Amino acid sequence: MALASATPGSIFCNQLLFCLLVLIFSCDACQKISLQVPSHLQAETLVGKVNLKECFPSASLILSSDPDFRILEDGSIYTTHNLILSSESKSFSIFPSDSQSQEQKKIEIVLDVRGKKAPEKRHTRDAVLKRSKRRWAPIPCSLMENSLGPFPQHVQQVQSDAAQNYTIFYSISGPGVDKEPFNLFYIDKDTGDIFCTRSIDREQYEQFPLYAYATTADGYAPEYPLPLLFKVEDDNDNAPYFENKVTVFSVPENCRTGTSVGQVTAIDLDEPDTLHTRLKYKILQQIPDHPKHFSIHPDTGVITTTTPLLDREHCDTYKLVMEVRDMGGQPFGLFNTGTITISLEDENDNPPYFTQTSYFTEVEENRIDVEILRMAVRDQDLPNTPHSKAVYKILQGNENGNFKISTDPNTNEGVLCVVKPLNYEVSRQVVLQIGVLNEAQFTKAANSKTPTMCTTTVTVKIKDSDEGPECQPPVKVVQSRDGLQPGQELHGYKALDPETRSGEGLRYKKIGDEDNWFEINEHTGDLRTIKVLDRESKFVKNDQYNVSVVAMDTDGRSCTGTLVVLLEDYNDHPPQIDKEVTICQHAKDYAVLQPVDADGPENGPPFQFFLVNSANKLWNLETKDGKTAILRQRQTLDYNYYTVPIIIKDRHGLNAKHMLTVRVCDCTAPSDCKMNTKNVRDVKPSNVILGRWAILAMVLGSALLLCILFTCFCVTAKRTVKKCFPDVAQQNLIVSNTEGPGEEVMEANIRLPTQTSNICDTSMSVGTLGGQGVKTQQSFEMVKGGYTLDSSKGGGHQTLESIKGAGQGVTDTGRYTYHDWHSFTQPRLGEESIRGHTLIKN
């Protein structure tokens, strides 16, 4: 089965493009090209296209021999006006040429007018059908976008070889038939002619894939379905348009030529990569239009500057009317316009300048923090930006710092103020030179020189006024020796009356003296010491002691000055060290001594270190760099406290003896030493505070010891009583006068000891009484106060004296006889025996 295309007749076109089939009948396509066209052609209708890339790739100019047709640079052939072609063929020639090589070729174009072929009726001739082995061979077909008809418009015809012998019915399906858009195509079921019912928009449907079917009356399909592809040829029906409706670019003023401003872009909805979407850009108008500052690249749309003369102060905004046209910018191409706004960015290319070349003002002397002048400037740069904000500087005349100039942020004016008092007696007028710049750095314009600073002159007249005393300079320095004794005078602070230039009539008063070292003479201002001046005092800073003084005139006006007493160092302080150091045996066997001298460097190090002779046995002292010393053990010492006497001298020999306490400890760091008691060797005992647990242990130990002693005493006494007095009835003292006299017992009142066992002795010998031995004798005598009592005299009284009676003679008031002793003790021993016996029984 073969596919053939045919048209029902001439097809009239009212728009730009029609469906064309290009048939090349010549062997050489670059010499003769045959094109099949309808008989009626409208103006600007695409007839066909010559492949110039293969025929003549270097062609720069293409001419046509027939004025009815024109050729574009891509080889497309268009009609120049409406044409009606006869049934016969029409031919003309085109001449592509290369302007550089002067080469030219000739290509013949033959236009064949298409005709209509009448459909043939098919009849059934055979009852038995067989599927043909030949496949459908479709010829590509194109539809012109926006065709004006007449409709229905013949598109293509399909035929089956089986129609030669059998009656065949044709049908189609797909988009445009039974899918969206519905009923766009239909087919004549008998002839196989396919028709289009209305115009098509390519931007909505680019192509239509259909299937054609050939069947017999009984529904048998002798052929496979035939795929048909109808491509919609683009019509240049969409004008390009700018992508952004409002486009604003900015560029610095005074920029160089060729500076890129921005790029404009446009959109064309026609078929891409065709002449219909080949866009060209052009600037139609610049507002303001003189001089021309901008250009645009026709293909990319990039806008650049053409001159370096853009000046924001002359014109800050430009508008460009742009055009974009398709068809490569050809006059017949569709186009659109748009407006681009270009704003110029300000650069600091205009220096500020004063509105006056000189200024004059006046101010009273001694006035401070007062505004005396305002100066205005002008600047053509953008207001309220760093390019126009002024910065004022005093260039000359302010060497003493009396003036200050600042910028008013609201008015941009320069404000001149007096910040330090002016003196009429010193100068009656001051001339200032003031310059002005911007906050931003100057930018050199391409057509101008580098801007320079604008300056002006300000004359300040100083007015005289009656003023008080003057303290100049505000600080004076006097020198004094360290250790100066009370009652010594120093030169004080002197003030002057600026009118008379003398200090007569001024009174002085001390208002600052931290340690009250001085008293001040009210009339002269001189100082007298009332304390010893001490350079090492905490009130002295950098060897200086400050005294503040106020000077007043008769009207009560005053000024204040400071007198600095510079103390020359005196060597009155020997070097000092810490009272105690620690040597950790596990870390190091020495201690570092670092003396401190309260005197100045001239009376300080290098120091000399000496050990007193008694300390040389245990210690060794090494001087190191004149500022420190190493105290080292001569041998490993016990953990204990040691007193080491050391003498330290400064460079001038002023020395002091220090009793250094050295703690030798079992530790690795001094903070780890836990020695709580001191068994001081060669050391003065230091205060040791016992803890509460130590005190409690001592009290409890003492109480326990007393309890043990008391218990022993009680047990011993009980045993003695039981042994000496077992029975009162059997215990009698036997008096014997045969023994010799014994030793005297010196006691005021002798009482029988109960703890002595000798009293119970059967030999009647009296034991130890009052710590002395007493032997038994015939006449028992006791010494009492130098008086002796006879042993034959006695009675039952409380004392031995009461035994003798009042009227008896006394031979020796200091002695007692044995009879007297016996008469006194016998009844009482009986009473004690009965009591002891009773206690034992109980």
Secondary structure by P-SEA (a helix, b strand, c coil): cbbbbbbccbbbbcccccbbbbbbcccccccbbbbbbcccccccccccccccccccccccbbbbccccccccccbbbbbccbbbbccccccbbbbbbbccccbbbbbbbbbbbbbbbbbbbbbbcccccccccccccccbbbbbcccccccccccbbbbbcccccccccccccccccccccccccccccccbbbbbcbbbbcccccbbbbbbbbbcccccccccbbbbbbbbcccccbbbbbcccbbbbbbbcccccccccbbbbbbbcccccccccbbbbbbccccccccccccccccccbbbbcccccccccccbbbbbbbbbccccccccccccbbbbbbbbbcccbbbbbccccccccccccccccccbbbbbbbcccccccccbbbbbbccccccccbbbbbcccccbbbbbbcbbbbcccccbbbbbbbbbcccccccccccccbbbbbbbbbbbbbbccccccccccbbbbbbccccccccccccbbbbcccccccccbbbbbcccccccccccccccbbbbccccccccccccccbbbbbbbbbcccccbbbbbbbbbbcccccccbbbbcbbbbccccccbbbbbbbbcccccccccbbbbbcccccccbbbbbccccbbbbbbccccccbbbbbbbbbbccccbbbbbbbbbbbccccccccccccccccccccccbbbbcaaaaaaaaaaaaaaaaaaaaaaaaaaaaaaaaaccccccbbbbbbccccbbbbbbcccccccccccccccccccccccccbbbbbccbbbbbcccbbbbcccccccccccccccccccccccccccaaaaaaccaaaaaaaaaaaaaaaac
